[in-house]
Amino acid sequence: MSEQALDLRRSVRIVWRHKIVVGIAAALGLAAGAAFTVLHPPMLTSEALVVLPPSAARSIGTQAVIADSDPVLAQAMRQVDPAVTLPTLHSRVQAKSLTPRIISISAQGVTAAQAEDTANAVANSYIAYISSTTIPGGRVTARVLQAATNATGTSLTKRLLIFGGLGVLVGAMVGAIVALAIGRGDRRLRERDEIADAIGVPVLASMPVHRPSDAGGWTKLLEEYRPGAVHAWSLRKTLHHLGLTDVRGGNAGSLTVLSLSSDPRALALGPQLAVYAASLGIPTAFVVGPQQDANATATLRAACDAPPSTQSRRSSHLRVSVRDHDSGDKQPNAPLTVVVTVVDPQTPRVVDTIATTLTVLGVSAGAATAEQLARVAASAAGDGRQIAGILVADPYPTDRTTGRLPQLTPPTHRRRPTRLTGTTTETS
């Protein structure tokens, strides 16, 4: 039962994640229902009653057949407006006997007037036909007992509501099926727990990120980034967890923020962390290190290469620089160094990046698969580094997970059985 509930919740999340697809499908269903209603408008029905003489009671069944026969309908067609074909009139007219002397002639029409006029036209044509002296079986005198006056049926508005609602329902169901098909084939990780479980590393912090598209945007981020109270506290706890809040006492620390070249949003995690650390009064060196994909950090490198302007509002505790492969291994002279490194998601080579004392992985919600994260973790382990935590960019608002790995409690110590010695056995 629990597995079914989990699968149901996952399906609901997938459908909600692709709500635009479901909404488009529902809108198309509504349009299809409305179009069907317009192309096939509701038919209204009106009824005329014809009374026959007592002598015709024995042949009332035959008279009902004559009432909607081709000769009668062909003559009635001349009075039907708008004009219709004989097969169409056949499909809209029905005659039946109500009593041994009364025949009901009902007709359908798109409008009430059309239904009433058609029923009256057929009734008059029938009376004229059976009153003719040329009819086989002899002349029959009949009259209209009740003319067609009131048409009944489903109104156009009601029919639009019915078929429009059915269209929305069917469209939403089709959209949900399509969303599930897309979502189940999409292996990207969206929840913090999924990201943490992928490599067995806890999520230290999650926050919205700025996504500059040019060097000017990165310069503005380095000068003006100020997290809200909640995210500032999350960043403070991250620095404390990594042991980087006491580096001002002479214990220098360095941190690499790894991200994937296929995940541009995660690139902002490192700069935001460095700017926040500097805002705490920690002298921080922010470094853009060697990259597997230079294009991924081209605008950020340009912003860090440019000398600060005279009106720069960058914190005095923050220094930025760019390191290339031939820059040597000497770290910047700062209590805290934050290095941003972007690796290829398919063939990551962490060994080619700047070595630091700590490494965290930055990833955006819905941007990477478990396989990609595992490749990065394996590459880092191959270089003798362990990923100390994960930073998640732009978490989904619907994500209620935390990314904290469960703490395994050690088994309680069981006391071994005690051997009893020196006991006496009482005998009677």
Helices and strands as residue ranges (DSSP letters): H 2-17, H 19-39, E 44-51, G 54-59, H 60-67, H 70-76, G 77-79, H 86-92, E 93-97, E 102-109, H 112-130, E 143-146, H 156-185, H 192-199, E 203-207, H 215-224, H 229-241, G 247-249, E 253-260, G 264-268, H 269-279, E 284-288, G 294-297, H 298-305, E 318-322, E 336-343, G 350-352, E 358-364, H 370-382, E 387-393
